[in-house]
Amino acid sequence: MNNQRRKKISKALGLIGEAHDILEEVRDEEEESYDNLPENQKEGERGDTMEENISTLEDFIGQLEEADELEEM
């Protein structure tokens, strides 16, 4: 791979890293909000939705972490 392509990958990895950090922050905030819900709301629709959001964010964060494999190119 030539230097130009490596620079593009490096730039993309930087952006992915920024996105990763933002999504982790959002996930942490959502987890904190969920933890502060009264038990009756945790067991209701709102709690279910928040748990789904947290799970989706965790899945996506994991996928972004796999992008680190590009650095090995």
NUSEVEX-882475 format. One record per residue: residue number from 0; residue in one letter; x, y, z of N, C-alpha, C in turn. Coordinates in nm, 2 decimals, m for minus. Layout:
N
+-----+----+--------+--------+--------+--------+--------+--------+--------+--------+--------+
:   i : aa :    n.u :    n.v :    n.w :   ca.u :   ca.v :   ca.w :    c.u :    c.v :    c.w :
+-----+----+--------+--------+--------+--------+--------+--------+--------+--------+--------+
: NUM :  a :      X :      Y :      Z :      X :      Y :      Z :      X :      Y :      Z :
...
+-----+----+--------+--------+--------+--------+--------+--------+--------+--------+--------+
// end
This chain:
73
+-----+----+--------+--------+--------+--------+--------+--------+--------+--------+--------+
:   i : aa :    n.u :    n.v :    n.w :   ca.u :   ca.v :   ca.w :    c.u :    c.v :    c.w :
+-----+----+--------+--------+--------+--------+--------+--------+--------+--------+--------+
:   0 :  m :   0.08 :  m0.12 :   0.00 :   0.00 :   0.00 :   0.00 :   0.09 :   0.12 :   0.00 :
:   1 :  n :   0.05 :   0.22 :  m0.08 :   0.14 :   0.34 :  m0.09 :   0.11 :   0.44 :   0.03 :
:   2 :  n :   0.19 :   0.54 :   0.04 :   0.18 :   0.63 :   0.15 :   0.05 :   0.71 :   0.14 :
:   3 :  q :   0.00 :   0.75 :   0.02 :  m0.12 :   0.82 :   0.01 :  m0.24 :   0.74 :   0.07 :
:   4 :  r :  m0.25 :   0.62 :   0.04 :  m0.36 :   0.53 :   0.09 :  m0.34 :   0.52 :   0.24 :
:   5 :  r :  m0.22 :   0.50 :   0.29 :  m0.19 :   0.49 :   0.43 :  m0.24 :   0.61 :   0.51 :
:   6 :  k :  m0.21 :   0.73 :   0.45 :  m0.26 :   0.86 :   0.51 :  m0.41 :   0.86 :   0.52 :
:   7 :  k :  m0.48 :   0.82 :   0.41 :  m0.62 :   0.82 :   0.41 :  m0.67 :   0.72 :   0.52 :
:   8 :  i :  m0.61 :   0.61 :   0.54 :  m0.65 :   0.51 :   0.64 :  m0.63 :   0.58 :   0.78 :
:   9 :  s :  m0.52 :   0.64 :   0.80 :  m0.48 :   0.71 :   0.92 :  m0.59 :   0.81 :   0.96 :
:  10 :  k :  m0.63 :   0.89 :   0.86 :  m0.73 :   0.99 :   0.88 :  m0.86 :   0.93 :   0.92 :
:  11 :  a :  m0.90 :   0.82 :   0.85 :  m1.02 :   0.75 :   0.88 :  m1.02 :   0.69 :   1.02 :
:  12 :  l :  m0.91 :   0.64 :   1.06 :  m0.90 :   0.58 :   1.19 :  m0.91 :   0.69 :   1.30 :
:  13 :  g :  m0.86 :   0.81 :   1.27 :  m0.88 :   0.92 :   1.36 :  m1.02 :   0.96 :   1.38 :
:  14 :  l :  m1.09 :   0.96 :   1.27 :  m1.24 :   0.99 :   1.27 :  m1.32 :   0.88 :   1.34 :
:  15 :  i :  m1.28 :   0.76 :   1.32 :  m1.34 :   0.65 :   1.38 :  m1.32 :   0.66 :   1.53 :
:  16 :  g :  m1.20 :   0.69 :   1.57 :  m1.16 :   0.71 :   1.71 :  m1.25 :   0.81 :   1.78 :
:  17 :  e :  m1.27 :   0.93 :   1.71 :  m1.35 :   1.03 :   1.76 :  m1.50 :   0.98 :   1.78 :
:  18 :  a :  m1.55 :   0.91 :   1.68 :  m1.68 :   0.86 :   1.68 :  m1.70 :   0.76 :   1.80 :
:  19 :  h :  m1.59 :   0.68 :   1.82 :  m1.59 :   0.58 :   1.93 :  m1.60 :   0.65 :   2.06 :
:  20 :  d :  m1.53 :   0.76 :   2.08 :  m1.53 :   0.83 :   2.21 :  m1.66 :   0.89 :   2.23 :
:  21 :  i :  m1.72 :   0.95 :   2.13 :  m1.85 :   1.01 :   2.14 :  m1.96 :   0.91 :   2.18 :
:  22 :  l :  m1.96 :   0.80 :   2.11 :  m2.06 :   0.69 :   2.14 :  m2.04 :   0.63 :   2.28 :
:  23 :  e :  m1.92 :   0.62 :   2.32 :  m1.89 :   0.57 :   2.46 :  m1.95 :   0.67 :   2.56 :
:  24 :  e :  m1.93 :   0.80 :   2.53 :  m1.99 :   0.90 :   2.62 :  m2.14 :   0.89 :   2.63 :
:  25 :  v :  m2.20 :   0.88 :   2.51 :  m2.35 :   0.87 :   2.51 :  m2.40 :   0.75 :   2.58 :
:  26 :  r :  m2.33 :   0.63 :   2.55 :  m2.37 :   0.51 :   2.62 :  m2.36 :   0.52 :   2.77 :
:  27 :  d :  m2.25 :   0.58 :   2.82 :  m2.23 :   0.60 :   2.96 :  m2.34 :   0.69 :   3.02 :
:  28 :  e :  m2.38 :   0.79 :   2.95 :  m2.48 :   0.88 :   2.99 :  m2.62 :   0.81 :   3.00 :
:  29 :  e :  m2.64 :   0.73 :   2.90 :  m2.77 :   0.65 :   2.89 :  m2.77 :   0.55 :   3.00 :
:  30 :  e :  m2.66 :   0.48 :   3.03 :  m2.65 :   0.39 :   3.14 :  m2.68 :   0.46 :   3.28 :
:  31 :  e :  m2.62 :   0.57 :   3.29 :  m2.64 :   0.65 :   3.42 :  m2.79 :   0.69 :   3.43 :
:  32 :  s :  m2.85 :   0.73 :   3.32 :  m2.99 :   0.77 :   3.33 :  m3.07 :   0.65 :   3.36 :
:  33 :  y :  m3.04 :   0.53 :   3.30 :  m3.11 :   0.41 :   3.33 :  m3.10 :   0.37 :   3.48 :
:  34 :  d :  m2.97 :   0.38 :   3.53 :  m2.95 :   0.34 :   3.67 :  m3.02 :   0.43 :   3.76 :
:  35 :  n :  m3.05 :   0.55 :   3.73 :  m3.12 :   0.64 :   3.81 :  m3.28 :   0.64 :   3.80 :
:  36 :  l :  m3.32 :   0.55 :   3.71 :  m3.47 :   0.54 :   3.70 :  m3.53 :   0.46 :   3.82 :
:  37 :  p :  m3.65 :   0.50 :   3.86 :  m3.72 :   0.42 :   3.96 :  m3.74 :   0.28 :   3.91 :
:  38 :  e :  m3.74 :   0.18 :   3.99 :  m3.76 :   0.04 :   3.95 :  m3.88 :   0.02 :   3.86 :
:  39 :  n :  m3.99 :   0.08 :   3.89 :  m4.11 :   0.06 :   3.81 :  m4.09 :   0.11 :   3.67 :
:  40 :  q :  m4.01 :   0.21 :   3.65 :  m3.98 :   0.26 :   3.51 :  m3.88 :   0.17 :   3.44 :
:  41 :  k :  m3.78 :   0.11 :   3.52 :  m3.69 :   0.02 :   3.46 :  m3.76 :  m0.10 :   3.40 :
:  42 :  e :  m3.86 :  m0.14 :   3.47 :  m3.93 :  m0.26 :   3.42 :  m4.04 :  m0.23 :   3.32 :
:  43 :  g :  m4.06 :  m0.11 :   3.29 :  m4.16 :  m0.07 :   3.19 :  m4.10 :  m0.04 :   3.05 :
:  44 :  e :  m4.18 :   0.01 :   2.96 :  m4.14 :   0.04 :   2.82 :  m4.02 :   0.13 :   2.82 :
:  45 :  r :  m4.01 :   0.23 :   2.90 :  m3.90 :   0.33 :   2.90 :  m3.77 :   0.26 :   2.93 :
:  46 :  g :  m3.77 :   0.17 :   3.03 :  m3.65 :   0.10 :   3.07 :  m3.61 :   0.00 :   2.96 :
:  47 :  d :  m3.71 :  m0.06 :   2.90 :  m3.67 :  m0.16 :   2.79 :  m3.61 :  m0.08 :   2.68 :
:  48 :  t :  m3.66 :   0.03 :   2.64 :  m3.61 :   0.11 :   2.53 :  m3.47 :   0.15 :   2.56 :
:  49 :  m :  m3.44 :   0.20 :   2.69 :  m3.31 :   0.24 :   2.72 :  m3.21 :   0.13 :   2.72 :
:  50 :  e :  m3.25 :   0.01 :   2.77 :  m3.16 :  m0.11 :   2.76 :  m3.13 :  m0.14 :   2.62 :
:  51 :  e :  m3.23 :  m0.13 :   2.53 :  m3.20 :  m0.16 :   2.39 :  m3.11 :  m0.06 :   2.33 :
:  52 :  n :  m3.12 :   0.07 :   2.36 :  m3.03 :   0.17 :   2.32 :  m2.89 :   0.14 :   2.36 :
:  53 :  i :  m2.87 :   0.11 :   2.49 :  m2.74 :   0.08 :   2.55 :  m2.68 :  m0.04 :   2.47 :
:  54 :  s :  m2.76 :  m0.14 :   2.45 :  m2.71 :  m0.26 :   2.38 :  m2.66 :  m0.23 :   2.24 :
:  55 :  t :  m2.75 :  m0.15 :   2.17 :  m2.71 :  m0.11 :   2.03 :  m2.58 :  m0.03 :   2.03 :
:  56 :  l :  m2.57 :   0.06 :   2.12 :  m2.45 :   0.14 :   2.13 :  m2.33 :   0.05 :   2.16 :
:  57 :  e :  m2.34 :  m0.04 :   2.25 :  m2.23 :  m0.13 :   2.28 :  m2.19 :  m0.21 :   2.16 :
:  58 :  d :  m2.29 :  m0.26 :   2.09 :  m2.26 :  m0.34 :   1.96 :  m2.18 :  m0.25 :   1.86 :
:  59 :  f :  m2.23 :  m0.13 :   1.84 :  m2.16 :  m0.04 :   1.75 :  m2.02 :   0.00 :   1.79 :
:  60 :  i :  m2.01 :   0.02 :   1.92 :  m1.87 :   0.05 :   1.97 :  m1.78 :  m0.06 :   1.95 :
:  61 :  g :  m1.83 :  m0.18 :   1.97 :  m1.75 :  m0.30 :   1.94 :  m1.70 :  m0.31 :   1.80 :
:  62 :  q :  m1.79 :  m0.28 :   1.71 :  m1.76 :  m0.28 :   1.57 :  m1.65 :  m0.17 :   1.53 :
:  63 :  l :  m1.67 :  m0.06 :   1.59 :  m1.56 :   0.05 :   1.57 :  m1.43 :   0.00 :   1.62 :
:  64 :  e :  m1.43 :  m0.07 :   1.73 :  m1.30 :  m0.12 :   1.79 :  m1.23 :  m0.22 :   1.70 :
:  65 :  e :  m1.31 :  m0.29 :   1.62 :  m1.25 :  m0.38 :   1.52 :  m1.18 :  m0.31 :   1.41 :
:  66 :  a :  m1.21 :  m0.18 :   1.39 :  m1.15 :  m0.10 :   1.28 :  m1.00 :  m0.09 :   1.31 :
:  67 :  d :  m0.96 :  m0.11 :   1.43 :  m0.82 :  m0.10 :   1.47 :  m0.73 :  m0.19 :   1.38 :
:  68 :  e :  m0.80 :  m0.30 :   1.33 :  m0.72 :  m0.39 :   1.25 :  m0.67 :  m0.33 :   1.12 :
:  69 :  l :  m0.73 :  m0.22 :   1.08 :  m0.68 :  m0.14 :   0.96 :  m0.54 :  m0.09 :   0.98 :
:  70 :  e :  m0.50 :  m0.07 :   1.11 :  m0.37 :  m0.02 :   1.14 :  m0.26 :  m0.12 :   1.10 :
:  71 :  e :  m0.30 :  m0.24 :   1.10 :  m0.20 :  m0.35 :   1.07 :  m0.17 :  m0.35 :   0.92 :
:  72 :  m :  m0.24 :  m0.28 :   0.84 :  m0.21 :  m0.28 :   0.69 :  m0.09 :  m0.21 :   0.66 :
+-----+----+--------+--------+--------+--------+--------+--------+--------+--------+--------+
// end
